Amino acid sequence: MVIKRFPINQLLQSLLPEPSFAEAPSVGPLRLTRRRQWDRWTIPIGGRMPKRLLTLGLIGCVGCATGPALVGHIPEMPNVPPAVELPVQPTTANIDVADAPADSLTLVDYIANEPFVGESEAVAEPTGFAPPVDPIAAVQPSGAGGAIESAEPSVDLNLPSALAMVAGQHPAVAMARWRVQEAYARLAQAEAMWLPSIQAGFGFHRHDGNYQASDGSVVDVNRNSFQYGLGTGGTGAGTTPNPGLVAQFHLADAIFQPKVAEATAWASGHAANATENLQLLTVALAYIDLVSAHQDVSILEASKTRTAELAKLTGDFAETGQGLKADADRMQTELALMENRLIAAQEQTAVASARLAQAVSLDGHGRITPMDVTVVPLELVSHEVDKASLIGTGLAMRPELKESQALVAAACQAYSREKYAPFVPSVLLGFSTGGFGGGLGNELDDVSGRYDIDAVMSWQVRNLGLGEKAARREQSARVQQAKYERIRVMDQVAREISEGYARVQSRHRQIDATERAIEFALDSYDRNLKRIRDGEGLPLEVLQSLQALETASRAYLRAVVDHNRAQFELQWAQGWPVQAVSG
């Protein structure tokens, strides 16, 4: 049996790459508002989904469209509503986007612009849509995907919708985006540092008792003064201590702080992308585990059916005297153990549903049912691509590395600030206007206009120069730390890609090995069962072949699931690049 690996990335050649490091990340409001219809079918896919999500989202369609042909002993599959319903087109083996009209809406564009629909909607089922088939030979549930009957509400969900929920509503992603907003607010504040502040109000001052005049004599004075308008606190002949318009800053801060804040904002944007990427990986793996749990239930249900048939046949042989009662008891024991394994597998579907609900931040009261009822090998990264090119892609695309680069730039700008600080002045500019008046005793008269203008520039060398040297040394150390952190992240990216590449290659070979195991186990089971029905041997002799078939089926499922997980992990390690697969 040959399983076809679907080249998903062929659909993504028209998409644009992520912005370069020099571009500031775009931050916009979170929203889930628009809804579109395609003919009369609604596609429940959602939100402002970044284009890199499409690399993952399309596999929900692949699972329903590319199942391999099965060999014998497969009961009929019930019709399952597809995750994405499209206008009826002639059935083809592959999805071809090369011949699409220029003015038509492609599936990629459609998924990227659709809002998320949380609950499954009742839609008319299009005719002529072939139901998906199970890639695991000779293993099929009695119901769709082996779903557990339960009174609790169910939420039908496919992978594109789950990934769109991450982009639209997950709290970890939302928090990261708001941290980006905070960083850009700091940038705006740094850029406005040199602008004056406005201080308006009024002030009253009264003095009773001795007072030293400017000639040094001490006199007994009772006086009061009052000021209002732009600026407050003026008394006597001095300037207004709190100017109405005041700009006070160090020129080095006005020059370098906006640059530091800009680089820090870039780092926050890349950190938000890294958070979203990691959450997308978490959701993808959780969805794979959920589909795997349902498929495992399907395998055990099929095995239980065969075991029950074999137990009945063994019991009939014992009743007619052709077999032993001990053999019948042995088969009943095996049937009870099979029931125990099935209960444990059903538990895993509930656990996987709860984990997926947490990953997409969905209400956990309802059980999530995957709309993909089959597990097929996915090809997000071609097995023929060499590891060096994957590492190069990861070093260019990973947001964690871009974040570390931005932090190095921020540290360098902070060092420049300390380097030039002693050579540029601190600036104070003030302007006050309003009414001012006063008098002796309790009198308050002669109130009229008053204007004050202040301009001060001063240079500072901290702690006889030792403070300046220490400040530069501190910032230089931070620059070196940021550079070595960048190198550490580069090494980590290379290691993660190397590990992912090794897993993909190894698990690809495991799929081939377990495919052959299923074929041999199925052939052994058929031959042994036919021999027993022809009156040769005892039914118990079929048990070992039945157990081998179950073991091989579950091993194949595990190999495919591990392969798909490795594909997603390798794609994440590269930073979710959009690539075209040749051939």
C-alpha positions as CSV (number, residue, x, y, z in Angstrom):
1,M,0.0,0.0,0.0
2,V,1.4,3.4,-1.0
3,I,0.5,6.5,0.9
4,K,0.6,9.7,-1.1
5,R,2.3,12.7,0.5
6,F,0.5,15.8,-0.4
7,P,2.7,18.7,-1.4
8,I,0.9,21.5,0.5
9,N,3.4,24.2,-0.3
10,Q,2.6,24.1,-4.0
11,L,-0.5,26.1,-3.1
12,L,1.4,28.9,-1.5
13,Q,3.7,30.2,-4.2
14,S,1.7,33.4,-4.6
15,L,2.1,34.5,-0.9
16,L,4.5,37.1,0.2
17,P,7.4,36.5,2.7
18,E,7.4,38.0,6.2
19,P,8.8,41.6,6.6
20,S,12.5,42.1,7.0
21,F,14.2,43.1,10.2
22,A,14.4,46.7,9.1
23,E,10.6,47.0,9.0
24,A,8.7,47.9,12.1
25,P,6.0,45.3,12.8
26,S,2.5,46.3,12.0
27,V,0.1,46.4,14.9
28,G,-3.6,46.7,14.5
29,P,-6.7,46.2,16.5
30,L,-8.0,42.7,17.1
31,R,-11.3,42.0,15.4
32,L,-13.5,39.2,14.2
33,T,-16.2,40.9,12.3
34,R,-16.5,40.1,8.6
35,R,-18.3,37.1,7.1
36,R,-18.5,36.0,3.6
37,Q,-20.5,33.5,1.6
38,W,-19.4,31.3,-1.3
39,D,-22.5,30.5,-3.2
40,R,-24.7,28.9,-0.5
41,W,-22.0,27.1,1.4
42,T,-20.5,28.7,4.5
43,I,-16.8,28.1,5.3
44,P,-16.2,28.2,9.1
45,I,-12.7,29.6,9.0
46,G,-11.7,32.7,10.7
47,G,-10.3,35.9,11.8
48,R,-7.3,38.0,10.7
49,M,-5.3,34.9,9.8
50,P,-1.6,35.7,8.9
51,K,-0.5,34.3,5.6
52,R,1.9,31.9,7.3
53,L,-1.1,30.2,8.9
54,L,-2.1,29.0,5.4
55,T,0.9,26.7,5.4
56,L,-0.9,24.8,8.2
57,G,-4.5,25.6,7.6
58,L,-4.8,23.9,4.2
59,I,-4.0,20.5,5.7
60,G,-7.6,20.4,7.0
61,C,-8.6,20.1,3.3
62,V,-5.8,17.7,2.6
63,G,-7.0,15.2,5.2
64,C,-10.4,15.1,3.5
65,A,-9.2,15.0,-0.1
66,T,-6.1,12.8,-0.3
67,G,-6.7,9.5,1.5
68,P,-5.1,6.5,-0.2
69,A,-7.0,3.6,-1.6
70,L,-7.6,0.9,1.0
71,V,-7.3,-2.8,0.7
72,G,-9.8,-5.4,1.9
73,H,-11.8,-5.7,5.1
74,I,-13.0,-2.1,5.2
75,P,-16.6,-1.5,6.1
76,E,-18.5,1.3,4.5
77,M,-17.7,4.8,5.9
78,P,-20.7,7.0,6.8
79,N,-20.9,10.4,5.0
80,V,-19.1,13.0,7.0
81,P,-19.7,16.8,6.3
82,P,-16.4,18.2,4.9
83,A,-14.5,20.9,6.7
84,V,-14.7,23.2,3.7
85,E,-17.6,22.9,1.3
86,L,-17.0,24.3,-2.2
87,P,-19.0,24.5,-5.4
88,V,-19.2,21.1,-7.0
89,Q,-16.2,20.6,-9.3
90,P,-15.1,17.4,-11.2
91,T,-13.1,15.2,-8.8
92,T,-9.3,15.3,-9.4
93,A,-6.5,13.5,-7.7
94,N,-4.6,16.8,-6.9
95,I,-5.5,20.4,-6.2
96,D,-4.4,22.5,-9.2
97,V,-4.2,26.2,-8.9
98,A,-2.2,27.0,-12.0
99,D,-5.2,27.2,-14.3
100,A,-7.4,29.3,-12.1
101,P,-8.8,32.4,-13.8
102,A,-7.1,35.7,-12.9
103,D,-10.3,37.2,-11.5
104,S,-11.4,34.1,-9.5
105,L,-11.1,33.7,-5.7
106,T,-8.6,31.0,-4.8
107,L,-8.9,28.7,-1.8
108,V,-5.8,30.3,-0.3
109,D,-7.3,33.8,-0.6
110,Y,-10.6,32.6,0.7
111,I,-9.2,31.0,3.8
112,A,-7.0,34.0,4.6
113,N,-10.0,36.4,4.6
114,E,-12.7,34.3,6.3
115,P,-14.0,35.0,9.9
116,F,-14.0,32.2,12.4
117,V,-17.3,30.4,13.1
118,G,-17.0,28.7,16.5
119,E,-20.0,26.4,16.3
120,S,-20.8,24.1,13.4
121,E,-23.6,25.4,11.3
122,A,-26.3,23.4,9.5
123,V,-25.4,23.6,5.9
124,A,-26.8,21.8,2.9
125,E,-24.5,18.9,1.9
126,P,-23.3,19.2,-1.7
127,T,-23.9,16.2,-3.9
128,G,-21.1,14.4,-5.6
129,F,-18.6,15.0,-2.7
130,A,-16.6,11.8,-2.0
131,P,-16.2,11.1,1.7
132,P,-12.6,10.9,3.1
133,V,-11.1,7.5,3.5
134,D,-9.0,6.0,6.3
135,P,-5.2,5.7,5.5
136,I,-4.9,2.8,7.9
137,A,-5.5,-0.4,6.0
138,A,-8.1,-2.8,7.4
139,V,-9.0,-0.5,10.3
140,Q,-12.2,1.4,10.3
141,P,-14.7,2.5,13.0
142,S,-18.4,1.7,13.1
143,G,-19.1,5.5,13.4
144,A,-17.4,8.5,12.1
145,G,-14.0,8.8,13.6
146,G,-14.9,6.6,16.6
147,A,-16.6,9.4,18.4
148,I,-17.7,8.7,21.9
149,E,-21.4,9.0,22.6
150,S,-21.9,11.6,25.3
151,A,-24.5,13.9,26.6
152,E,-22.2,16.9,26.7
153,P,-22.3,19.4,23.9
154,S,-20.0,18.9,21.0
155,V,-18.1,21.5,18.9
156,D,-17.0,20.5,15.4
157,L,-13.6,22.0,14.6
158,N,-11.1,21.6,11.8
159,L,-7.5,22.7,11.8
160,P,-7.8,26.0,9.8
161,S,-10.5,27.2,12.2
162,A,-8.4,26.2,15.2
163,L,-5.4,28.1,13.9
164,A,-7.5,31.1,13.1
165,M,-8.7,31.2,16.7
166,V,-5.1,31.5,17.9
167,A,-4.6,34.6,15.7
168,G,-7.9,36.1,16.8
169,Q,-8.6,35.4,20.5
170,H,-5.9,33.5,22.3
171,P,-4.9,35.4,25.5
172,A,-1.1,34.7,25.1
173,V,-1.1,36.1,21.6
174,A,-3.3,39.1,22.7
175,M,-1.0,39.9,25.6
176,A,2.0,39.8,23.3
177,R,0.3,42.2,20.9
178,W,-0.7,44.6,23.7
179,R,3.0,44.6,24.8
180,V,3.8,45.7,21.3
181,Q,1.3,48.6,21.7
182,E,2.9,49.5,25.0
183,A,6.4,49.6,23.3
184,Y,5.1,51.8,20.5
185,A,3.5,54.1,23.1
186,R,7.0,54.5,24.7
187,L,8.4,55.3,21.3
188,A,5.8,58.0,20.8
189,Q,6.7,59.4,24.3
190,A,10.4,59.4,23.5
191,E,9.8,61.2,20.2
192,A,7.8,63.9,21.9
193,M,10.4,64.5,24.7
194,W,11.6,67.8,23.3
195,L,8.1,69.3,23.1
196,P,7.0,71.7,25.9
197,S,4.5,70.9,28.6
198,I,1.7,73.2,29.6
199,Q,1.2,74.3,33.3
200,A,-1.6,76.6,34.0
201,G,-3.2,77.6,37.4
202,F,-2.9,80.2,40.1
203,G,-0.9,80.6,43.3
204,F,-1.0,82.7,46.5
205,H,1.9,83.5,48.8
206,R,1.9,85.3,52.2
207,H,4.9,86.2,54.4
208,D,4.8,87.6,58.0
209,G,7.9,88.4,60.0
210,N,11.6,88.9,59.4
211,Y,12.9,89.0,55.9
212,Q,16.4,89.6,54.6
213,A,16.6,92.3,51.9
214,S,19.0,92.2,49.0
215,D,21.3,94.6,50.8
216,G,21.7,92.1,53.7
217,S,19.5,93.9,56.2
218,V,16.8,92.1,58.1
219,V,13.4,93.8,58.1
220,D,10.0,92.9,59.5
221,V,7.7,92.6,56.5
222,N,4.1,91.4,56.2
223,R,3.3,90.9,52.5
224,N,1.3,88.7,50.1
225,S,1.4,88.0,46.4
226,F,-1.0,86.3,43.9
227,Q,-0.3,84.9,40.4
228,Y,-2.6,83.3,37.8
229,G,-2.4,82.2,34.2
230,L,0.4,80.2,32.4
231,G,2.9,79.6,35.2
232,T,2.5,79.6,39.0
233,G,4.6,80.3,42.1
234,G,6.0,83.7,41.3
235,T,6.9,85.9,44.3
236,G,8.9,89.1,44.6
237,A,11.3,90.0,41.8
238,G,12.3,86.4,40.9
239,T,11.2,84.5,37.8
240,T,8.2,82.2,37.8
241,P,9.5,78.9,39.3
242,N,6.9,76.9,37.5
243,P,6.8,78.2,33.9
244,G,3.5,77.9,31.9
245,L,5.3,76.4,28.9
246,V,8.3,74.4,29.9
247,A,10.6,72.1,27.9
248,Q,13.3,70.4,30.0
249,F,15.4,67.5,28.7
250,H,18.9,66.2,28.2
251,L,19.8,66.6,24.5
252,A,21.4,63.2,24.4
253,D,18.1,61.7,25.6
254,A,16.2,63.6,22.9
255,I,18.6,62.2,20.2
256,F,19.1,58.6,21.3
257,Q,16.1,57.6,23.4
258,P,13.7,57.5,20.3
259,K,16.2,55.2,18.6
260,V,16.4,52.9,21.7
261,A,12.6,52.9,21.9
262,E,12.2,52.1,18.2
263,A,14.6,49.1,18.4
264,T,12.8,47.9,21.5
265,A,9.4,48.2,19.8
266,W,10.8,46.1,16.9
267,A,11.9,43.5,19.4
268,S,8.5,43.5,21.0
269,G,6.9,43.0,17.6
270,H,9.1,40.0,16.8
271,A,8.5,38.6,20.3
272,A,4.8,38.8,19.6
273,N,5.3,36.9,16.3
274,A,7.4,34.3,18.2
275,T,4.6,33.9,20.8
276,E,2.0,33.5,18.0
277,N,4.2,30.9,16.2
278,L,4.7,28.9,19.3
279,Q,0.9,28.9,20.0
280,L,0.2,27.9,16.4
281,L,2.5,24.9,16.9
282,T,0.8,24.1,20.2
283,V,-2.6,24.1,18.5
284,A,-1.4,22.1,15.5
285,L,0.1,19.4,17.7
286,A,-3.0,19.4,20.0
287,Y,-5.2,18.9,16.9
288,I,-3.1,16.1,15.6
289,D,-3.2,14.4,19.0
290,L,-7.0,14.8,19.0
291,V,-7.4,13.2,15.5
292,S,-4.9,10.5,16.5
293,A,-6.9,9.7,19.7
294,H,-10.1,9.4,17.6
295,Q,-8.3,7.2,15.1
296,D,-6.9,5.0,17.8
297,V,-10.5,4.5,19.1
298,S,-11.4,3.5,15.5
299,I,-8.6,0.9,15.4
300,L,-9.6,-0.6,18.7
301,E,-13.3,-0.7,17.8
302,A,-12.5,-2.6,14.6
303,S,-10.2,-4.9,16.5
304,K,-12.9,-5.5,19.1
305,T,-15.4,-6.4,16.4
306,R,-13.0,-9.0,15.0
307,T,-12.2,-10.3,18.5
308,A,-15.9,-10.7,19.3
309,E,-16.4,-12.6,16.1
310,L,-13.4,-14.8,16.9
311,A,-14.7,-15.3,20.5
312,K,-18.1,-16.4,19.2
313,L,-16.5,-18.8,16.7
314,T,-14.3,-20.3,19.5
315,G,-17.4,-20.7,21.7
316,D,-19.2,-22.5,18.9
317,F,-16.3,-24.9,18.5
318,A,-16.3,-25.6,22.2
319,E,-20.1,-26.2,22.3
320,T,-19.9,-28.7,19.4
321,G,-16.9,-30.4,20.9
322,Q,-14.5,-29.4,18.1
323,G,-12.6,-27.1,20.5
324,L,-11.7,-26.6,24.1
325,K,-13.7,-24.7,26.7
326,A,-10.3,-23.3,27.9
327,D,-9.9,-21.7,24.4
328,A,-13.3,-20.1,24.7
329,D,-12.4,-18.7,28.1
330,R,-9.1,-17.4,26.7
331,M,-11.0,-15.5,24.0
332,Q,-13.4,-14.0,26.5
333,T,-10.4,-12.8,28.5
334,E,-8.9,-11.3,25.4
335,L,-12.3,-9.6,24.7
336,A,-12.4,-8.1,28.2
337,L,-8.8,-6.8,27.8
338,M,-9.8,-5.3,24.5
339,E,-12.7,-3.5,26.2
340,N,-10.2,-2.1,28.7
341,R,-7.9,-0.8,26.0
342,L,-10.9,0.8,24.2
343,I,-12.0,2.6,27.4
344,A,-8.5,3.9,27.9
345,A,-8.4,5.1,24.3
346,Q,-11.8,6.9,24.7
347,E,-10.4,8.6,27.8
348,Q,-7.6,10.0,25.6
349,T,-10.1,11.6,23.2
350,A,-11.5,13.5,26.1
351,V,-8.1,14.5,27.4
352,A,-7.0,15.6,23.9
353,S,-10.2,17.6,23.5
354,A,-9.5,19.4,26.8
355,R,-5.9,20.2,25.8
356,L,-7.0,21.5,22.4
357,A,-9.7,23.6,24.1
358,Q,-7.0,25.2,26.3
359,A,-4.7,25.7,23.3
360,V,-7.4,27.7,21.4
361,S,-8.8,29.3,24.5
362,L,-12.2,27.7,24.0
363,D,-14.9,27.0,26.6
364,G,-14.0,23.6,27.9
365,H,-17.6,22.6,28.8
366,G,-18.1,21.1,25.3
367,R,-16.1,18.3,23.7
368,I,-14.3,19.1,20.5
369,T,-14.9,16.7,17.7
370,P,-12.3,16.9,14.8
371,M,-13.9,17.3,11.4
372,D,-10.9,15.4,9.9
373,V,-11.7,11.7,10.4
374,T,-8.5,10.3,8.9
375,V,-4.8,10.6,9.6
376,V,-2.6,10.9,6.5
377,P,1.1,11.8,6.2
378,L,1.6,15.5,5.6
379,E,4.4,17.1,3.6
380,L,5.1,20.6,4.9
381,V,8.8,20.2,4.2
382,S,10.1,18.1,1.4
383,H,12.2,15.1,2.4
384,E,14.6,15.9,-0.4
385,V,15.6,19.4,0.9
386,D,19.0,19.4,2.4
387,K,19.5,20.4,6.0
388,A,21.8,23.3,5.3
389,S,19.2,25.2,3.3
390,L,16.6,24.6,6.1
391,I,19.0,26.1,8.6
392,G,19.6,29.1,6.4
393,T,15.9,29.6,6.1
394,G,15.5,29.4,9.9
395,L,18.2,31.9,10.5
396,A,16.5,34.3,8.1
397,M,12.9,33.7,9.3
398,R,12.8,33.0,13.0
399,P,11.3,35.9,14.9
400,E,13.3,35.0,18.0
401,L,16.5,35.8,16.1
402,K,15.0,39.0,14.7
403,E,14.1,39.9,18.3
404,S,17.7,39.4,19.5
405,Q,19.0,41.5,16.6
406,A,16.7,44.3,17.6
407,L,17.8,44.1,21.2
408,V,21.4,44.4,20.0
409,A,20.5,47.5,18.1
410,A,18.8,49.0,21.2
411,A,21.8,48.2,23.4
412,C,24.1,49.9,20.8
413,Q,22.0,53.1,20.8
414,A,21.9,53.2,24.6
415,Y,25.8,52.9,24.6
416,S,25.9,55.8,22.1
417,R,23.8,57.9,24.5
418,E,26.3,57.4,27.3
419,K,29.2,58.0,25.0
420,Y,28.0,61.5,23.9
421,A,26.2,62.6,27.1
422,P,29.1,64.7,28.5
423,F,29.4,66.7,25.3
424,V,25.8,67.8,24.8
425,P,23.8,70.0,27.2
426,S,20.7,69.7,29.3
427,V,18.1,72.2,28.1
428,L,15.5,74.2,30.0
429,L,13.1,76.5,28.1
430,G,10.3,78.3,29.9
431,F,7.7,80.9,29.1
432,S,5.1,82.3,31.6
433,T,2.3,84.8,31.2
434,G,-0.7,85.9,33.2
435,G,-1.7,88.2,36.0
436,F,0.4,89.1,39.1
437,G,-0.2,91.3,42.0
438,G,0.4,91.8,45.7
439,G,0.7,94.2,48.6
440,L,1.6,94.8,52.3
441,G,-0.4,93.3,55.1
442,N,-3.7,92.1,53.9
443,E,-3.9,94.3,50.9
444,L,-3.9,92.7,47.4
445,D,-3.8,95.3,44.7
446,D,-2.0,96.4,41.5
447,V,-2.8,93.2,39.7
448,S,-1.7,93.3,36.0
449,G,0.1,91.4,33.3
450,R,3.4,89.6,33.7
451,Y,5.7,87.8,31.3
452,D,8.8,85.6,32.0
453,I,11.1,83.9,29.5
454,D,13.8,81.4,30.6
455,A,16.4,79.7,28.6
456,V,19.1,77.6,30.3
457,M,21.7,75.2,28.8
458,S,24.1,73.3,31.1
459,W,26.8,70.6,30.6
460,Q,27.3,67.9,33.2
461,V,30.3,65.5,33.8
462,R,29.2,63.1,36.5
463,N,31.4,62.3,39.5
464,L,34.5,64.0,38.1
465,G,34.3,61.8,35.0
466,L,34.4,58.5,36.9
467,G,30.6,58.3,36.7
468,E,30.7,58.8,32.9
469,K,33.3,56.0,32.6
470,A,31.2,53.6,34.7
471,A,28.0,54.4,32.7
472,R,29.8,53.7,29.4
473,R,31.2,50.5,30.8
474,E,27.8,49.3,31.9
475,Q,26.2,49.9,28.5
476,S,29.2,48.3,26.8
477,A,28.6,45.2,28.9
478,R,24.9,45.1,27.9
479,V,25.9,45.3,24.2
480,Q,28.1,42.3,24.6
481,Q,25.4,40.4,26.5
482,A,22.9,41.1,23.7
483,K,25.4,40.0,21.0
484,Y,26.1,36.7,22.8
485,E,22.4,36.2,23.3
486,R,21.9,36.5,19.6
487,I,24.6,33.9,19.0
488,R,22.9,31.6,21.5
489,V,19.6,32.0,19.7
490,M,21.3,31.2,16.4
491,D,22.8,28.0,17.9
492,Q,19.4,27.1,19.3
493,V,17.7,27.6,15.9
494,A,20.3,25.5,14.1
495,R,19.9,22.7,16.8
496,E,16.1,22.7,16.5
497,I,16.2,22.5,12.7
498,S,18.7,19.7,12.8
499,E,16.6,17.7,15.3
500,G,13.4,18.3,13.3
501,Y,15.1,17.3,10.1
502,A,16.4,14.0,11.7
503,R,12.9,13.3,13.0
504,V,11.2,13.9,9.7
505,Q,13.7,11.6,7.8
506,S,13.5,8.8,10.4
507,R,9.7,8.9,10.8
508,H,9.3,8.9,7.0
509,R,11.1,5.6,6.9
510,Q,9.0,4.3,9.9
511,I,5.8,5.0,7.9
512,D,7.1,2.8,5.0
513,A,8.0,0.0,7.5
514,T,4.7,0.0,9.3
515,E,2.8,0.1,6.0
516,R,4.5,-3.2,5.1
517,A,3.7,-4.6,8.6
518,I,0.0,-3.8,8.0
519,E,0.0,-5.6,4.7
520,F,1.7,-8.7,6.1
521,A,-0.5,-8.7,9.2
522,L,-3.7,-8.4,7.2
523,D,-2.6,-11.1,4.8
524,S,-1.8,-13.4,7.8
525,Y,-5.2,-12.7,9.4
526,D,-7.1,-13.4,6.2
527,R,-5.2,-16.7,5.6
528,N,-5.6,-17.9,9.1
529,L,-9.3,-17.0,9.2
530,K,-10.0,-18.7,5.9
531,R,-8.2,-21.8,7.1
532,I,-10.3,-22.0,10.2
533,R,-13.5,-21.5,8.2
534,D,-12.4,-24.3,5.9
535,G,-12.2,-26.6,9.0
536,E,-8.4,-26.6,9.4
537,G,-7.2,-25.9,12.9
538,L,-8.8,-24.1,15.9
539,P,-10.1,-20.5,16.0
540,L,-7.7,-19.6,18.8
541,E,-4.9,-19.9,16.3
542,V,-6.2,-16.7,14.6
543,L,-5.7,-14.7,17.8
544,Q,-2.0,-14.1,17.3
545,S,-2.7,-12.8,13.7
546,L,-5.4,-10.5,15.1
547,Q,-3.1,-9.1,17.7
548,A,-0.4,-8.6,15.2
549,L,-2.9,-6.7,12.9
550,E,-3.9,-4.4,15.8
551,T,-0.3,-3.8,16.8
552,A,0.7,-3.0,13.2
553,S,-2.2,-0.7,12.7
554,R,-1.5,1.2,15.9
555,A,2.2,1.3,15.0
556,Y,1.3,2.8,11.6
557,L,-0.9,5.4,13.3
558,R,1.9,6.3,15.7
559,A,4.4,6.6,12.9
560,V,2.1,8.9,10.8
561,V,1.3,11.0,13.9
562,D,4.9,11.3,14.9
563,H,5.8,12.2,11.3
564,N,3.2,14.9,11.1
565,R,4.3,16.3,14.5
566,A,7.9,16.3,13.2
567,Q,6.8,18.2,10.1
568,F,5.1,20.9,12.1
569,E,8.0,21.1,14.5
570,L,10.4,21.5,11.6
571,Q,8.2,24.1,10.0
572,W,8.0,26.0,13.3
573,A,11.8,25.8,13.7
574,Q,12.2,27.5,10.4
575,G,9.8,30.3,11.4
576,W,6.8,29.1,9.2
577,P,8.4,30.0,5.8
578,V,6.3,29.8,2.7
579,Q,8.1,27.6,0.2
580,A,7.3,26.0,-3.2
581,V,8.0,22.3,-3.4
582,S,9.5,21.4,-6.8
583,G,8.0,18.6,-8.8
